[in-house]
Amino acid sequence: MRHLSSPIFPIPLTVLALAGLLCAGCEQASDSVVDAAGEVPVLLSASVAPQTIDTDTIKVGPTRKPDDLLPLHLSASAGLRFPATPGASNHAMYAVTVNENGQPIASGELTAQGGSGGGANDTLRFGGNVEITIPRSTVGTLWVSIWGELAGGIRSTESRLPVTVVRLNRPPVLSNLHAPDTVVTSQMTAFLITVQAADTNGLSDIKSVFRITPSEKIYFLNDSGVNGDAVAADGIYTETVSLVPPPPRGSYLFRFQAVDRLGDSSNVLTHIIVVDP
């Protein structure tokens, strides 16, 4: 009598051995697929500088206009770990957008600056300049995205870094007003007035310095080294005030102000001059 648990036909040992080899091959192939899926770059660090840009400090012409196109120079860096794949092409990429989800206005690749990248734990350092152009009227946030990339488009996670764009123009400042308290028309035909003008954006940012009369007439002072001005472009503005014909006797209020190339006005300095015959 046969036992029901016994095979009707015995299986040769060679067939069992072959089946075992085929199964072992299947397991190895499965493991290699899992390993390959983990072969992606890892972004370890990313930075960009400066983090704030005041566009009113950038000069591209004699005047600062809202539609001026300003070249901006940012410095970006990244640290990345890449898979230890012989002959692999490793890249650090960047893109710049005006808002967080906008279309890039600039993109490119950073330059490898050190690190071997030959082992699984090795880190490559990348860096370089990011060059973009924006209108002076741009105010808000630029977003600089940085990531690592392998050939075939395999990418690391992405770091989005904000760069704040502001306009912080500061108006000019007047000081050190020098003018006579009294003038005698029978003894002089003119007198000098000087006032010092300063601007945090530079003296070239001062558009004009002027005197306003009680009747709202405007007379411009000069810093050109002429008409009584001692030294050109030193920030000391001069006016030669004529007393011909002699004005009537009385007290006259002199007001002085400056304006910069963006149109912002300075403080007002005042002085009273008494005119005697």
C-alpha positions in Angstrom: 0.0 0.0 0.0 1.3 3.5 -1.0 1.2 6.4 1.5 -0.8 9.3 0.1 1.9 11.8 1.2 4.5 10.1 -1.0 5.0 11.5 -4.6 3.9 9.2 -7.4 7.0 10.1 -9.4 10.2 10.9 -7.5 11.8 14.3 -8.4 15.5 14.1 -9.4 18.0 15.9 -7.2 19.4 17.8 -10.2 16.0 19.5 -10.8 15.7 20.6 -7.2 19.2 22.1 -7.3 18.5 24.0 -10.5 15.3 25.4 -9.0 17.2 26.5 -5.9 19.7 28.4 -8.1 16.9 30.1 -10.1 15.3 31.3 -6.8 18.6 32.6 -5.5 19.0 34.6 -8.7 15.5 36.1 -8.3 16.3 37.3 -4.8 19.6 38.9 -5.9 17.9 40.8 -8.7 15.2 42.1 -6.3 17.8 43.3 -3.9 19.7 45.2 -6.6 16.6 47.1 -7.7 16.0 48.3 -4.1 19.6 49.5 -3.9 19.4 51.4 -7.2 16.3 53.2 -6.1 18.3 54.8 -3.2 21.1 56.1 -5.5 20.1 59.8 -5.4 22.0 62.9 -4.5 21.6 64.4 -1.0 21.6 68.1 -0.5 23.5 68.8 2.8 23.7 72.6 2.8 22.8 75.6 0.7 23.3 79.3 1.1 23.0 82.6 -0.9 24.3 86.1 -0.2 23.4 88.9 0.2 20.1 88.1 1.8 18.8 91.7 1.4 19.4 94.1 -1.5 18.6 97.8 -1.5 18.2 98.7 -5.2 18.5 102.4 -4.4 22.2 101.9 -3.7 22.8 100.6 -7.3 23.6 103.3 -9.9 23.4 102.6 -13.6 23.1 106.2 -14.8 23.0 109.9 -13.7 19.5 109.5 -12.3 17.7 106.6 -10.6 14.5 105.7 -12.5 12.0 103.0 -11.6 12.5 101.4 -15.1 16.3 101.1 -14.7 17.5 97.6 -15.4 19.8 96.6 -12.5 22.4 93.9 -12.7 22.4 91.9 -9.4 25.3 89.7 -8.3 24.5 86.9 -5.8 26.9 84.4 -4.4 25.5 80.8 -3.9 27.0 77.7 -2.4 26.0 74.1 -1.8 27.2 70.9 -0.1 26.1 67.7 -1.7 26.6 63.9 -1.2 26.4 61.8 -4.4 26.2 58.1 -4.9 29.6 56.4 -5.2 29.1 55.6 -8.8 32.3 55.4 -11.0 32.2 57.9 -13.9 29.0 59.6 -12.6 28.4 63.2 -13.7 27.6 65.2 -10.6 26.0 68.7 -10.8 24.7 71.4 -8.5 22.0 73.5 -10.2 20.2 76.8 -9.3 17.2 78.7 -10.6 15.9 82.2 -9.6 12.2 83.2 -9.6 10.6 86.6 -8.7 7.9 84.8 -6.6 7.9 81.4 -5.0 6.1 79.6 -7.8 6.9 81.8 -10.8 8.9 81.1 -13.9 12.7 81.2 -13.6 14.3 84.5 -14.6 17.8 82.9 -14.4 19.2 79.4 -14.1 22.5 77.7 -14.3 25.1 75.4 -12.7 27.4 76.0 -9.8 31.1 75.1 -10.0 32.6 72.2 -8.0 35.1 73.6 -5.5 36.4 70.7 -3.5 35.8 67.2 -2.1 36.5 63.9 -3.8 33.0 62.5 -4.1 34.5 59.1 -4.5 32.9 57.4 -1.5 29.4 57.0 -0.2 30.0 59.5 2.6 32.1 62.0 0.7 30.8 65.5 0.2 31.3 67.8 -2.8 31.3 71.5 -2.4 29.9 73.8 -5.1 29.8 77.6 -5.5 29.6 80.5 -7.9 28.0 83.7 -8.9 24.3 84.0 -9.8 23.8 86.9 -12.2 20.3 88.3 -12.7 18.8 91.6 -14.0 15.6 93.2 -12.5 13.9 96.6 -12.9 14.6 99.0 -10.1 10.8 99.0 -9.3 11.0 95.4 -8.2 10.2 95.1 -4.5 9.6 91.8 -2.7 11.3 88.4 -2.6 13.5 86.6 -5.0 13.7 82.9 -4.5 16.9 81.0 -5.3 16.4 77.3 -5.6 19.5 75.0 -5.3 19.6 71.2 -5.8 21.9 68.4 -6.8 21.5 66.4 -10.0 22.8 63.3 -11.7 22.9 62.5 -15.4 19.4 61.4 -16.5 17.7 64.0 -14.3 17.9 62.2 -10.9 17.6 65.1 -8.4 18.1 65.7 -4.8 15.7 67.6 -2.6 15.6 71.3 -3.3 16.4 74.2 -1.0 14.5 77.5 -1.7 16.4 80.5 -0.3 14.8 84.0 -0.1 16.5 87.2 -1.1 14.6 90.4 0.0 14.6 93.3 -2.4 13.9 96.7 -0.9 14.1 100.4 -1.8 15.5 102.3 1.2 16.5 105.6 -0.3 17.6 108.2 2.2 17.2 111.9 1.4 20.1 114.3 1.4 21.0 116.3 4.6 21.9 120.0 4.7 24.1 121.5 7.5 26.7 124.2 8.2 24.9 127.1 6.7 27.1 130.2 6.5 25.5 133.5 5.6 25.8 137.1 6.9 23.4 138.4 9.4 23.4 141.9 8.0 24.4 143.3 4.6 25.0 147.0 3.9 24.1 147.8 0.3 26.2 151.0 0.3 29.3 149.0 1.1 28.9 145.8 -1.0 27.4 144.7 -4.3 27.2 140.9 -3.5 27.7 138.4 -0.7 28.3 134.7 -0.5 26.2 131.9 1.1 27.5 128.4 1.6 25.8 125.2 2.8 27.1 121.7 3.1 25.1 118.8 1.6 25.6 115.1 2.3 23.9 111.9 1.0 24.3 108.3 2.2 24.1 107.2 -1.4 27.0 109.5 -2.3 27.4 113.1 -3.4 26.6 112.2 -7.0 23.1 111.3 -5.8 22.4 115.0 -5.0 20.5 116.5 -7.8 20.4 120.1 -6.6 20.7 122.5 -3.7 18.6 125.6 -3.9 17.3 128.7 -2.0 13.6 129.6 -1.8 12.6 133.2 -1.5 9.5 134.4 0.4 7.8 134.8 -3.0 8.7 131.1 -3.8 11.3 131.9 -6.4 14.1 129.4 -6.6 17.8 130.1 -6.9 20.3 127.2 -7.3 23.5 126.9 -5.5 26.5 125.3 -7.2 29.3 122.9 -6.3 31.2 123.3 -9.6 34.1 125.5 -8.4 32.7 128.6 -10.2 30.8 131.7 -9.2 32.4 131.9 -5.8 32.5 128.2 -5.0 36.0 127.3 -3.7 36.3 123.6 -4.6 34.3 121.6 -7.0 32.4 118.4 -5.9 33.3 118.7 -2.2 29.7 118.9 -1.0 29.8 122.6 -0.1 27.4 124.5 -2.3 27.7 128.2 -2.9 25.5 131.1 -4.0 26.7 134.6 -4.9 23.8 136.9 -4.0 23.7 140.1 -5.9 22.8 143.4 -4.3 22.4 145.2 -7.6 20.0 146.9 -7.7 19.9 147.3 -3.9 16.8 145.7 -2.3 14.7 147.7 0.0 15.7 147.9 3.7 14.2 145.1 5.8 14.6 141.5 7.1 14.7 138.7 4.5 14.0 135.0 5.2 16.4 132.7 3.3 15.3 129.0 3.1 17.6 126.2 1.7 16.8 122.7 0.7 18.3 119.9 -1.4 16.7 117.1 -3.5 18.2 113.8 -4.6 17.9 112.0 -8.0 15.0 110.0 -6.8 13.1 113.2 -5.9 13.4 113.0 -2.1 13.9 116.3 -0.3 16.3 117.2 2.5 15.7 119.1 5.7 15.1 122.8 5.4 17.6 125.3 6.8 16.6 128.9 7.3 18.4 132.2 7.9 17.3 135.8 8.3 19.4 138.5 6.7 18.9 142.2 7.5 19.4 144.6 4.6 20.6 148.1 5.4 21.2 150.9 2.9 
